[in-house]
Structure formats: C-alpha cells, structure tokens
Amino acid sequence: MVLIGICVSVFLYQGNLPQETAELFAFQYGAVPAIVFGQASLPEEAVVALPATLTLITSMFLHGGWMHLLGNMLYLWIFGNNIEDAMGHAKFVVFYILSGILAALSHALTDPSSQIPMVGASGAISAVLGAYLLLFPRAHVLVFLPAIGMTRVAAGIVLGMWFITQLISGGMSAGATGGGVAFFAHIGGFIAGMALIGLFKRKDVRFFSPSRSTWSE
C-alpha cells in the first residue's frame, strides 16, 4: 500500500532529525488544536508554516514511535485491502483522508485550547475499521487471546469490542491534560467510516444484512 510506504518514509525521515528539530517537525505538521482553531501560533523558530487546516492531513502521516507506527500499519494492512477493493484506489484515498480529517477534528474539539500536537494515522484507520464492520462482519481475523493463544474470531466481534474499548477509554480520559492516546479521534474516525462507506463503496459491493444472512445495497 502506498499509504503505508508514505507513513514509514516520513517516520524514518523524522527519526533521523536532531531531537529539537524532530519536536519542531511535530508542531509544524501535527494537528495542534489551539493552532487549528486560531487560539495559538507556531513557535517563532518554525521555518515552514502550513495553513493550520492542512495539518489535519499531514498529521496522519506522522507517528510518535515505532510501536505507534507498527500498530497502525498492521491494522491498515489487515483491514485496508478489502476496503480499498470495495471502493477502488482513488476513492479509498479520498475516503481515508476525509475520514482522517473528521477524526482529527473529533479529537481537537474535545480540547480546542490544547497545544499538544496530535500525530498518527489512527483516526483514518479507525474509519477503515468502521467501514469493515459494515461490509465484512463475518470475515475471520487472526487474534491473540491470553487463555487460548492465536485463534480466528469474527471481525464483527473483534471490531465491536475494540470500539467499546475506545468509548470506555475515551470517557475515562475526558478532561485529562497532557499527551496520551487520542481516543476521541478513534471514535470519530470509526463513526465517520460507518457513515461514509455507503457513499464511497462500489454499487456492486453490498452491506451485510444479519437478519437475512445476506448482503444488501
């Protein structure tokens, strides 16, 4: 996937920057709520100043560490191919970016005055998961369960439990200060993916209908 290649390339580039330059890079290209909403501005030493709204896009291609990157890319690799096939390459890119923007805004709106940059593809990938839930809930994915080991579980169960976890974690993190996981970006992205999939999927790709155990448009 091209998106995976871009994320990995940007991460490697950022990883080779001096620490102070890397931190400034995150401020310039990450989505800082206070900057997006015009309540703050970039540090004076920032050489490149993008329009704040564009950082809602550029932030999707930055990551805070190897585990952050690898976790996101694994989810994108597992679930992204089927969603891309259901839309076509061009539509998938538009879906991914639009959903990522909505996810970033979902996070930013929880604390518009925050000056902590949000980085990562999690919001856009959450949209892929939301779309997958509606199209392929009975597809089986390989997961690790502590008491069982590696086993295959229906995607609907895996993604449903994942979303419930995000809701609980988001509720617990509400009002917290400092950096951390942007749970509301995950929640917003997941909902955006479910809302937008009907507009982006090919007409011959049908939604799963549990009442009839068939798919419908």
C-alpha positions in Angstrom: 0.0 0.0 0.0 1.2 3.5 -0.9 -0.2 4.9 2.3 1.9 2.5 4.4 5.0 3.4 2.4 4.4 7.2 3.0 3.9 6.7 6.7 7.1 4.6 7.0 9.1 7.0 4.9 8.0 10.1 7.0 8.8 8.2 10.2 12.3 7.3 9.1 12.9 10.9 8.0 11.7 12.3 11.3 13.7 9.7 13.2 16.9 10.9 11.6 16.3 14.5 12.7 18.0 16.0 15.8 15.7 15.9 18.8 14.8 19.6 18.8 14.2 19.6 15.1 12.1 16.5 15.3 9.9 18.1 18.0 9.5 21.2 15.9 8.6 19.0 12.9 5.8 17.5 15.0 4.5 21.0 15.8 4.7 22.1 12.2 3.0 19.1 10.7 1.0 17.6 13.6 -2.6 18.8 14.3 -2.4 21.2 17.3 -6.0 22.0 18.4 -5.2 25.6 19.6 -3.5 26.3 16.3 -6.2 24.7 14.2 -8.8 26.9 15.9 -6.7 30.1 15.9 -6.0 30.2 19.6 -2.2 29.9 19.3 0.5 30.0 16.7 3.6 28.0 15.8 6.9 28.7 17.6 8.9 31.5 16.1 11.7 29.1 15.0 9.3 27.2 12.7 10.6 27.6 9.2 7.7 26.1 7.3 4.2 27.3 8.4 1.4 25.3 6.7 -2.1 26.6 6.9 -3.5 25.2 10.1 -6.2 23.2 8.3 -3.7 21.3 6.2 -2.1 19.9 9.4 -5.3 17.9 9.8 -4.0 15.9 6.8 -0.2 16.0 7.4 -0.7 14.8 10.9 -2.0 11.4 9.6 1.5 10.6 8.3 3.4 11.3 11.5 3.9 8.8 14.3 5.3 9.1 17.8 7.3 5.9 17.9 8.0 2.5 16.4 5.1 0.8 18.3 2.7 3.6 17.3 3.7 3.2 13.7 3.8 -0.6 13.6 0.4 -1.0 15.3 -1.3 1.4 12.9 0.3 -0.1 9.8 -0.6 -3.6 10.9 -4.3 -2.6 11.2 -4.2 -0.8 7.9 -2.6 -3.8 6.2 -5.1 -6.3 7.6 -8.3 -4.3 7.1 -7.3 -1.8 4.4 -7.0 -4.1 1.4 -10.6 -5.2 1.4 -12.0 -1.7 1.9 -9.7 -0.4 -0.9 -11.0 -3.2 -3.2 -14.6 -2.3 -2.3 -14.0 1.3 -3.4 -11.2 1.5 -5.9 -7.8 3.1 -5.3 -8.8 6.7 -5.9 -11.9 6.7 -3.8 -10.1 4.9 -1.0 -7.5 7.7 -0.7 -10.3 10.3 -0.6 -12.2 8.3 2.0 -9.1 7.8 4.1 -8.1 11.5 4.1 -11.6 12.8 4.6 -12.2 10.4 7.5 -8.9 11.2 9.0 -9.8 14.9 8.9 -13.1 14.2 10.7 -11.3 12.1 13.2 -8.7 14.8 14.0 -11.5 17.3 14.4 -13.2 14.9 16.8 -10.1 14.9 19.0 -9.5 18.7 18.6 -13.0 19.6 19.6 -12.6 17.8 23.0 -10.0 20.4 24.0 -9.8 23.3 21.5 -7.2 25.1 23.6 -4.7 22.2 23.7 -1.2 23.0 22.4 -0.2 19.3 22.2 0.2 18.1 18.6 -1.8 15.1 17.6 0.0 12.7 15.2 -0.8 9.3 13.7 -2.9 7.5 11.2 -5.2 6.0 13.9 -8.2 8.2 13.2 -8.2 7.4 9.4 -7.5 3.7 10.1 -10.4 3.7 12.6 -12.6 4.8 9.7 -11.4 1.7 7.7 -12.4 -0.4 10.7 -15.9 1.1 10.8 -16.4 0.5 7.1 -15.1 -3.1 7.5 -17.6 -3.7 10.3 -20.5 -2.9 8.0 -19.2 -4.8 4.9 -17.4 -7.8 6.3 -18.6 -8.6 9.9 -18.4 -12.3 9.4 -14.9 -12.3 8.0 -12.5 -14.0 10.4 -9.3 -12.3 11.6 -6.4 -13.9 13.5 -6.1 -12.5 17.0 -4.2 -13.5 20.2 -6.3 -14.4 23.2 -4.4 -14.8 26.5 -6.1 -18.1 27.6 -6.2 -19.6 24.1 -3.4 -18.2 22.0 -3.7 -17.4 18.3 -7.2 -18.0 17.0 -9.7 -16.7 14.4 -12.6 -14.6 15.5 -15.3 -12.9 13.5 -14.4 -9.3 12.6 -17.7 -8.1 13.9 -16.8 -9.3 17.4 -13.2 -8.0 17.3 -14.2 -4.6 15.9 -17.2 -4.3 18.2 -15.1 -4.9 21.3 -12.5 -2.6 20.0 -15.0 0.2 19.6 -16.5 -0.4 23.1 -12.9 -0.2 24.5 -12.4 3.2 22.8 -15.6 4.5 24.2 -14.7 3.4 27.7 -11.2 4.7 27.5 -12.3 8.0 25.9 -14.8 8.5 28.8 -12.1 7.8 31.3 -9.6 10.2 29.6 -12.1 13.1 29.3 -10.7 16.2 30.9 -7.2 14.8 31.3 -4.3 17.1 30.5 -1.0 16.2 28.8 -0.3 13.8 25.9 -1.7 10.3 25.5 -3.9 8.3 23.2 -6.4 10.3 21.2 -9.3 8.1 21.9 -11.9 10.5 20.5 -10.0 10.5 17.2 -10.6 6.8 17.1 -14.2 7.1 18.0 -14.8 9.9 15.5 -12.9 8.1 12.8 -14.9 4.9 13.3 -18.2 6.6 13.1 -17.1 8.6 10.1 -16.1 5.4 8.3 -19.5 3.8 9.0 -21.3 7.0 7.8 -19.2 7.4 4.6 -18.8 3.9 3.4 -22.2 4.0 1.6 -21.1 7.0 -0.4 -17.7 5.5 -1.4 -18.2 1.8 -2.0 -18.8 0.5 -5.5 -22.5 -0.2 -6.3 -21.9 -3.9 -6.7 -20.5 -4.1 -3.1 -23.3 -4.9 -0.7 -23.7 -4.3 3.0 -24.1 -7.4 5.2 -27.7 -8.0 6.4 -27.7 -10.2 9.6 -31.5 -10.6 9.5 -31.3 -12.4 6.2 -27.7 -13.6 6.4 -27.2 -12.0 3.1 -25.8 -8.7 1.7 -27.9 -5.8 0.6 -27.1 -2.5 -1.2 
